[in-house]
Amino acid sequence: MATFVANDTYSRVMYEAFDEAKQIGVSTAGQSFFGNPANGSTTTFVPDAEVGDIDIIRANEKTAALIQRNSNIPRIISGQKNTAENKSTAFARTFPLSEEEGDITSDQLLKRVPGEPLVSSFTREQRARILATRHHLEHQRRNVRLFERLAWEVLLTGKQSSILATTNTDLIYDYRRNTSNTITVAVAWNAGANVVIMDNIDAGCDQMRKTARTTPDMMIVGNTAMSAMIKDPTFVSLANKLVFGLAEIGAQYPVPAKYQRYVDAGLEPRGFVSTPKGRKIWIFTYTDGYDTDAGVFTEYMDPKSALLISSNARFDRMFGPGETLPMDPARAQFFQYWFGFNPQAGAMPMNIKNPNGLIVPQMFMFDAYGSANAKTITIRTQTAPLFVTTQTDAVVKLAGLIP
């Protein structure tokens, strides 16, 4: 039996029927690096401008200068320039736009929907709400997968496409990551001889110290690269077997609290290693992915690479406006009547890992419109995401791990 809840901001139609789409969890591990308030990262909503202003921050590690005492020379600074704020680059980018639509036709409203009781049938308005809710929640699930896809693109490349799979550089937003932060290793991790995995990790840490002035404390390893890592005898002999958990993290070595955000969002902790230079790096893997338009499952994380990341780095996210006229009272009443919830604050999607703080209604714009012949209602969901590695050099990619 279906239960129709009151028409308030988060109203939704609930009905008792199995729906495979609701059983599919939508992971948010890549997104969890952006907008993390624990390290000062921000989430900004820009409802009335099509352009977002972005600042990329860089630092230096210069020392103070010494001057000669009791000198009559007004100022001796040994070539040291006057102090100034950390270097930063400011630029503006047009918000990309995603738009998902779903049609409800008049003939659909005359047919029984899944979960509808045989004895007491629904009205056409009730069926419209059920169908609209299915469209609405699927739009949001697809959008959250899009967010995840874009977040991993930024982490892996330092760039974000405004159109998926484009090769037009004008449509690819470059966050100016240092090109040397992508390190192609000299010997693949599955080469069987002369493999120096620990040295590769230390080299990545050295590079981050040089460009971002910080040290990574976590590494996300692609699944194929992880398999090679744990099979390499030299690496295994160097790694502390008590803390490099090939099976699980035990009570003796729990995952530190600062990583729980990422674990809740889908990262899988594997343990930690201490490098020859004394860096303590927590190791994670990530198995989730998305289906392409051709139905091919594709992992978000490159399976043949690894990412060194500082969990203290600031990575921001911004969400721009949709592309419709402002909601007027007549359209809002139309949406409220047919679908049972406010078009500017729709129902949250189900089975999203760690939604609190990561996925919020303000990311989405909802509206609907009817056809001229009054036979079709189209519901629409728009979103306009930008994921910005503000401390852009606080990610180092180890590439070429697997040929």
N, C-alpha and C positions, 0 to 999 in steps of 0.2 A: 504494500500500500504506500502510495506517495504521500509525503507530508509537505505542504506548501507553507513556507515561513513568511512572516510579516515582511512588508516592503520597507526595509530600512537600508542603510548604506551597504551592508554586507549580506543582503538577502541572497539566497540561492535556493534553487529547487532541488530537493533531495528525493531520490527514488531508489528502491531496493532492486537493483539489477546488476549483474556482473558486467563490468566494462574494462576490457583489457587495457585501454589507454590509461585508466586510473591506477593500474598496477605498475606502471612504468615510472620508476623514480627518476627525477631530473636532478642530476648532480650540479653542484655550483662551486667546485674546488677552485677553478681558475678565477672566478669572480671574487672568491674570499680574500684574495690578495689586494683587492681594490676597495677603497672606502672603509678600511679598518680603523675605527676610532681609537683603538689601543695604541697605534703608532702615529697618530696625527693625520691619517689619511681622511679625505673628505668625500662626501656624496653631495652633489649640487644639482638642483632642479632649476632649469631655465625655461619657464613656460611661455615667455613672450619674445624670444629672440632666436633666430635661426643659426646664429654663430656663437660658439663657445670660446672663451678666452683661456688659454692654457699657458702655464709657466713651467718650464723645465729647469730644475735646480741643479747646480753643480757646486762643489766645494773645493777647498784646497787645504793643505796641511803645512803651510809655511810657519816658521818660528818667528818669534819676536826678534828685533835687532838689538845690538848693543851700541852704546855711544860712549865717547870719551868724557870722563868727568872733568869738571873745572875748565871746560873749554870755552873760549870766548866766541867760538864760531856758533852762530845762532842755532843751527840744526845739522847734526851729522847723522845720517841714517844709513850709511854704508850701502847705498844703492837700493835700499828697501823702499818701496812705494808706500804712500799713505794707505792706511787700512781702508778697506771698502767692503761692502756686503758681498756675500757669495755670488758668484757668477750665475746668471739665469738667462734663459731665452724665453721671450714671450711671443706667442703667435696665436692666431685665431683660426678655427676650423669650423666649417659648416657641419651641423649635426647630420649624420646619416639618418635615413628614415626607413623603418620597417612597417609594412602594412599587410595585415591578414584580414581576409573577409570570408564570411560564410553566409549562404543564402538559405532562407526558409521559404518554401513555396506553399501556395494555398492548398495544393493537393496533399502535401505532407501533413497538414493539420487535420486531414480527414482520416488518417491512418493511425492505427495503434502504435504507440512508441514502446520500446523495450521497458519492461517493468510495469506497464499499465495493467491494472486489474481487469479481468474479463467481465466481471459482474457490473461494476460501477465505472463506466468509462470516463475519460477526461473530456473537458471542453477544449475547443480549439485554442483558446487563450492559454490554458494550462499546458497543452502540448507545445505551444510556441515557446513557453518559458523553459520547458525541458530541453527542447532542441537548441534554444539560444544559449542556455547554460553550457551545453556540450561544446558548441562552437567557441564560446567565450573562453572556457577553461583550456581548450586545445590551443587556441591562439596564444594564451599566456605560456603554456608549456613550450610551444615552439619558440616563443620569444626568449624564454629563459635559456633554451639550448643555443639560440643565436648569441645571447650574451656570453655564454660559456665559450662558444667558438671564437668570438672576437677577443675575449680575455686571453685565451691561449695563444691566439695569433700575436697579440701584443707582447706577451711574455717571451715567446719564442723568437720573434723577429724585431721587436721594438717599433713595429708599425701596425696600423689598423686600416683595413680596407673600408671604404665607404660604400662600395659595391662588392659583393662577394665574388672572388675569383677574378677580379679585374687585373689587367696588366697595365692599365693607364696610370702612370705615376701621379697624375693630378688628382686621382681618386683614391690614393693611398696616403694616409696621414703618417708622416715620419716623425717619431718622437726623439730623433737625433741620438740614438744609442751609439756609443763609441764602437767603431767597426772592429776594433781589436777585442771587444767583449764576446765575439764569436770565435772560439778557438777550435780549429780542426786538429785533432790529435794525430801525431805522427804514426802511431801504431794502433790499429783497431783493437778493441777490447776482446775480440774473439780470435785474434791472430794466433794464439797458442804459444808464442815465444816473444820475448822482449816487450811484454805488455807492462806498462807502468801506470796503473790506474791511480794509485795514491799520488804519484807525481803530477798526473793530469789534474787531479782535484786541487792540489796545492797551487798549481799554475793558474787555475781559475780563481782561486782565492787571492793570489798575488795581483792578478789583473783587476779584480774588484777594488782591492785596496788602492791601486794606482789611479783608477778612474772615478770611483764612487766614494773613496775615502771611508769605506766601511768594510766589514768582513762578513761573508755569508755564514749562516748558521744552519742552512737546510739545503738539501739537494733533491730534486725530483728527477728520477731516473726512468727513462722509457722502458717498456716491458722487455723488448728484445735486448737492450743494453743491460738491463738488470740481470737477465739470464746469463749473459756473458760475464758479468761482474762476479756473481757468486760461484761461477765455475772456474774462474782463474785462480790457480793455486798460489801465485805470488800475492794476490790481493787478499785471499783468505788467510794466508799466513801472517800478513801484516795487520789485518783487522782484528780487533779484540773480539774473540768469539763469544765472550760472555755478554757483550752488549750489541753485537751485530746480529739482530734477531732474524734468522732465516724462517722461523715459524711464527712466532708471536712475541709481543712485548710483554714481559712478565712483571709481577708485582715489584721485583727488585729494581727494575728500570722502567718506570711508567713514562708515558709520553708527557713532557713538560706542558704545563697549563697553557703557555703562550701558543702552542701548536694545535690546541683543541679546536679552534675555529676552523682550521684547514681539514682536520680529521673529520669533524662533523659534516663538512661540505663534500667529502668524498676521497680525500687523500688517504693512502694506506701506509701507515708507519711500518718501517722495516727494521729500525734500530738506529744506532749511530756509530760513527767511526772517528778515530783520532788520527789525523794525518801526521806524516813525519815532521811537519813544522808546527805541530801542536794545535791545529784547528779541530774543533769538535763539530762535526757536521751530522745532523739528523737526516736520515735517508727515507724518502717516500716514493711510492709508485702510484700510478693512476691508470685505471683500466677502462674508464668510461669513454663514450664516444657518441656519435650521432649518425643518422642515416642520410646519405646524400640523396639528391632527387632521383638517382638511379637505384636507390635502395641498398647502396653499399655502406656497410658499417665502417666508420672511420674514427680512429682514436683522436681525442683532443690533443693529447701529449704525443709528440713525435716519438715513436717507439725506439728509434735508433740514436737518440740524443739524451743529454742530461742538462738540467738547469740548476745552477747555483744561485741562490736568492738570499737576500737578507730580510728576515721577517720584520726588521725594524724600519725598512725603507718605506717611504711615503709613495703610495700609488693611489691616485684619485679616480673618481668616475663622475660623469656628468650626464644628465638626461635632458634633452631638449624638447621642444613642443611637437605636437602632431601637425598635420597639414589639413585642417578643416576650418571652416568659419567658426567663430565662437559659439558655444552651445546657447541657444535661445530657449525661452520657456516652453514654446510649443514643441520643439524637438525633444527636450528633456521629458515633457509629459508623455510624448509618444513612446519614448524608450521605457519610461517607468510603467506605462500601461501594459506594454507587450511583454517586457522581460522581467519586471519585478524588482529592479535595483537601479540605483542612480548611475547614469552612464559615466560619471566622472569618478566613480570609486566602485569598481566591480568586485566580484568574488575572487578570493585568492585561489590559485591553482593548487591541486592536491599533489602529494608525494614529491614535493621539492625538498631536498635535503638542506637542513639548516636555513629555513626561510627567514627566521627572525633577524632583522637587520640587513640581510642580503637582498631579499625581494620584498618590495613594498608597493602598494597600489599606485603611488605617484609616478612610478616608472612607465605606466601605461595610460593611454588615452582611449576612451571607449565612446562609440556613438553608433547610430543605426539610421538607416533611411529606407523608405519604401519606394517601390517602382511606380512609374506613372500609371500603369494599368491596375494597380492595387492587387497584384497577384503574388508579389515577392517582397519579402523584407530582408535586407542585407545588414548584418551586424559587422562592425569593423573594429579592429584593435590596432593601434599604432604605438610605436615606441621609437625613441631617437637616442641611442646610447653612444657615449664616448668613454673608452677606458684608457687612462693616461698613466704611464709610468713616470710620475713626476720626478723621482730620483732615478732617472732613466738608466744610469750605468750600474744600478744595484742589482742587475741580472747579468749573469755570464752563461753563455751557452757552450757546452762541450759537444762538438759535432764530429762526424766521421767515426763514431764509436763502433758502428757496424757498417761494413762496406755496402 
